[in-house]
Amino acid sequence: MTYLASWRIDLAADLLRETKATVGSIARRVGYANTFALSVAFKRLRGITPTQHRIAAPPPGSENERR
């Protein structure tokens, strides 16, 4: 179960960085029932909310992403 949760959060993190999809649609896409469920799991594993991750992540193709 730990592996599955980690994989789902990693996938959600990638989608948050690479798409403009809503957190709710990403939550459903990676197997969470709603935004709240994803947010709780994301914060538990990453220490920040999905929205904070999206804001902090460099946009695709930026110089910081290549490092």
N, C-alpha and C positions, 0 to 999 in steps of 0.2 A: 504493500500500500504506500509506503514511503516513496518508492521509486515512481509509482504512478502519479502521486501528488506533485512530486518534483518535476516530472516530465510535463504535466499539464501547466504548471506555473511557468516553466521555461518557454513553452509554446505560447502561452498568453503574453509573456514579456516580449517575445519576438514580434507578435502581432501588434502589441501596443506601440512598439518602436517603428514598425514597417508599414502600418496601415492607419487610416483615419477612422476605422470602425469604432463603434461605441464600446465602452467597457461591458455593457450588458450583452451585446452581440458576441463579443469575444468570450465572455463567460459561458454562454450557451455553446459556442463553437468548440471549446475545450472541455466541455462536460460538466460545467457547474449550472445549477438550477437558475441562478440569478446573479446580479451584480454584487449583492451583499456576500453571498457564499464565496465568490471569487476573491473579493476584497479581503475577507477574513483570512483565507488560506494564503493569499499573496503576502499579506502583511506578516503572517506567522513565519513564512519561509524566507522572505526577502527583507523584512524590516521596514518596508515602506508600502504605501498604497499603490494600486495600479496607476492611478492618476499622477501621483508623484513620480513614478517610474517613467511615465510617458513624458512628463515635463523635463526630467533630468536627462533622458536619453538623447544623444545627438541624432539629428535627422539622417535618414539614409543617404549615403553618398557624401557625407560631410568629412572633413579632414580628421576629426577626432575618432570617427568610426573605424578608420583604416588602421589605427594604432593598436 
